[in-house]
Amino acid sequence: MPDDMTLQAMVMDELTWVPNVNAAHIGVSARNGVVTLSGTVNSLVEKVAAERAARRVRGVQAVAQEIAVDSGSTHRHMDAEIADRALKILNWDLEVPDERIQVAVEHGIVTLTGTVMYQYQKQAVERDVGKLGGVTEVVNKIDIQPTANQVIDPDTVHVKIQNALQRTVALEATHIAVAVQGSLVTLRGKVKTWWERSIAENAAWSSPGVTEVDNQLIVGD
């Protein structure tokens, strides 16, 4: 594992490399594999991009996100305008059951409620809204509620997820343990990167009937 100063420099280099992040406005500190990001950016999209960039760096085990979003007085939007744009963008996205989603906006903070059948739909809603100008934070309270025909026996879910992990070339599936209790899937073990951790979690979410994934995978060499 890189020492703290090396890891800090590596993260700063990655932030500078990413075209949609202004690294000059972001502070980076590192301690024992935990990287803290601070500073102020112009949009939620840039804040998310900065965190993703930090997580890609070898040796980063966790990220403390302390970046603030301030779109500036010339880019501010009224809450009503943000809400209107959010409803429109959700209506345009074919992945999203927009009729089942509710949007509330207060001081640029968007709160999402409602129900969807899959995790990817919940993520799509948050991704869509997070791109809008004036949004400083997205609070995603959408519930995942599978239909009756999506409820699968836990043993079947376990087998399907294990098979999915083994098909993924980027993962050492033998290092990942899968436990299924009702509609909850728990992942344990160790992976080399945050990217692998994310792939494993997405594989678990892809199984019909899963409403919660507890990702306990540890990132490290």
PyMOL commands that set and color helices and strands:
alter all, ss='L'
color gray80, all
select helices_A, chain A and resi 4-17+23-25+44-56+73-75+79-92+98-100+119-130+148-150+154-167+173-175+194-205
alter helices_A, ss='H'
color red, helices_A
select strands_A, chain A and resi 26-31+34-41+62-69+101-106+109-116+137-140+143-144+176-181+184-191+212-215+218-219
alter strands_A, ss='S'
color yellow, strands_A
deselect
rebuild
show_as cartoon
